[in-house]
Amino acid sequence: MIAIMSKDFVEQLITTSTRQRTLSQGNYLFHQGDTVRSVFVVSKGQIELARHAENGTSLVLQRATGNTLLAEASVYSRIYHCDAIALLPSTVFEIPKANFEEIIHQDSTIYNAWAAHLAREIQSARYRCELMSRKTVADRLDAWMAWPGNKLPPRGQWKSIANEIDVSPEALYRELSKRRSSPIKSE
């Protein structure tokens, strides 16, 4: 039921969109410090949220793909705390923040779908914290594979897993090679 409400919620947001925007790879949707005026749903492509520290390091906080809300927490903020950059050519629906707030407050079912979405995002963030606290590639891969819905994609897509668990592709390939050759680790 929640998945249906979530789908309906995103679909309703898209229908209230005042504008659809297309971004080329490498283009920014917004910058850290910009005033929050809109809520975005990524229709296609991939957009990354990255927070930059004063020392020059950055932390990826979200990689949003098709029919995904981007930077939900910004609804409750005056400014964006991250940069949003298109990793792939992307299309987004833009909903003015005031319209978004009106939508979530007009119907308790929609408000509950919004709350459920935020709860899932918290769960995902906690999972990511747990994953990143693991020291070895093997431990990170085990944690990633234990998350519901995660399964190893075809060989040509392994680099995306390396990015997600924050290890080099080569380190991931070595770990996967060990697992294929070890009778204890093979499935």
Backbone hydrogen bonds, N-H to C=O, Kabsch-Sander energy under -0.5 kcal/mol:
donor,donor_aa,acceptor,acceptor_aa,energy
5,M,1,M,-2.8
6,S,2,I,-3.2
7,K,3,A,-2.4
8,D,4,I,-3.0
9,F,5,M,-2.8
10,V,6,S,-2.5
11,E,7,K,-2.7
12,Q,8,D,-2.8
13,L,9,F,-2.2
14,I,10,V,-2.4
15,T,11,E,-2.0
16,T,12,Q,-1.2
16,T,13,L,-0.6
17,S,14,I,-1.2
18,T,94,E,-1.9
19,R,94,E,-1.1
21,R,92,V,-3.0
23,L,90,S,-3.3
26,G,86,A,-3.4
27,N,24,S,-2.3
29,L,84,A,-3.1
30,F,84,A,-0.9
33,G,80,Y,-3.1
34,D,31,H,-2.4
36,V,78,R,-2.7
37,R,35,T,-0.7
39,V,95,I,-3.1
40,F,70,L,-0.7
41,V,93,F,-2.1
42,V,68,T,-3.0
43,S,41,V,-0.6
43,S,91,T,-3.0
44,K,91,T,-1.5
47,I,64,A,-2.4
48,E,85,I,-2.9
49,L,62,Q,-2.9
50,A,48,E,-0.6
50,A,83,D,-2.4
51,R,59,L,-2.6
53,A,57,T,-2.9
56,G,53,A,-1.7
59,L,51,R,-2.3
61,L,49,L,-2.8
61,L,59,L,-0.5
62,Q,49,L,-1.1
64,A,47,I,-3.0
67,N,42,V,-1.8
68,T,42,V,-1.3
68,T,65,T,-0.9
70,L,40,F,-2.5
74,S,71,A,-1.7
75,V,72,E,-2.0
76,Y,73,A,-1.6
77,S,74,S,-1.9
80,Y,34,D,-2.7
83,D,50,A,-2.9
84,A,30,F,-2.6
85,I,48,E,-2.3
85,I,83,D,-0.5
86,A,27,N,-2.8
87,L,46,Q,-2.5
87,L,85,I,-0.6
88,L,46,Q,-1.4
90,S,23,L,-2.7
91,T,44,K,-2.3
92,V,21,R,-2.8
93,F,41,V,-2.7
94,E,19,R,-3.0
95,I,39,V,-3.0
97,K,37,R,-2.8
100,F,96,P,-2.3
101,E,97,K,-2.5
102,E,98,A,-2.0
103,I,99,N,-2.4
104,I,100,F,-2.3
105,H,101,E,-1.2
106,Q,102,E,-1.0
106,Q,103,I,-0.7
107,D,103,I,-0.5
111,Y,107,D,-2.5
112,N,108,S,-2.6
113,A,109,T,-2.1
114,W,110,I,-2.4
115,A,111,Y,-2.5
116,A,112,N,-2.6
117,H,113,A,-2.3
118,L,114,W,-2.4
119,A,115,A,-2.3
120,R,116,A,-2.3
121,E,117,H,-2.0
122,I,118,L,-2.0
123,Q,119,A,-2.4
124,S,120,R,-2.4
125,A,121,E,-2.3
126,R,122,I,-2.5
127,Y,123,Q,-2.4
128,R,124,S,-2.5
129,C,125,A,-2.2
130,E,126,R,-2.4
131,L,127,Y,-2.9
132,M,128,R,-2.7
133,S,129,C,-1.3
134,R,130,E,-0.6
134,R,131,L,-1.2
140,R,136,T,-2.3
141,L,137,V,-2.8
142,D,138,A,-2.6
143,A,139,D,-2.3
144,W,140,R,-2.5
145,M,141,L,-2.8
146,A,142,D,-1.5
147,W,143,A,-0.7
147,W,144,W,-0.9
150,N,147,W,-2.2
157,Q,154,P,-2.7
158,W,155,R,-1.5
160,S,157,Q,-1.0
161,I,157,Q,-0.7
161,I,158,W,-0.8
162,A,158,W,-2.0
163,N,159,K,-2.3
164,E,160,S,-2.0
165,I,161,I,-2.5
166,D,162,A,-0.5
166,D,163,N,-0.7
167,V,162,A,-2.4
172,L,168,S,-2.0
173,Y,169,P,-2.8
174,R,170,E,-2.3
175,E,171,A,-2.1
176,L,172,L,-2.7
177,S,173,Y,-2.3
178,K,174,R,-2.2
179,R,175,E,-2.0
180,R,176,L,-1.9
181,S,177,S,-1.7
182,S,178,K,-1.1
186,S,182,S,-1.4
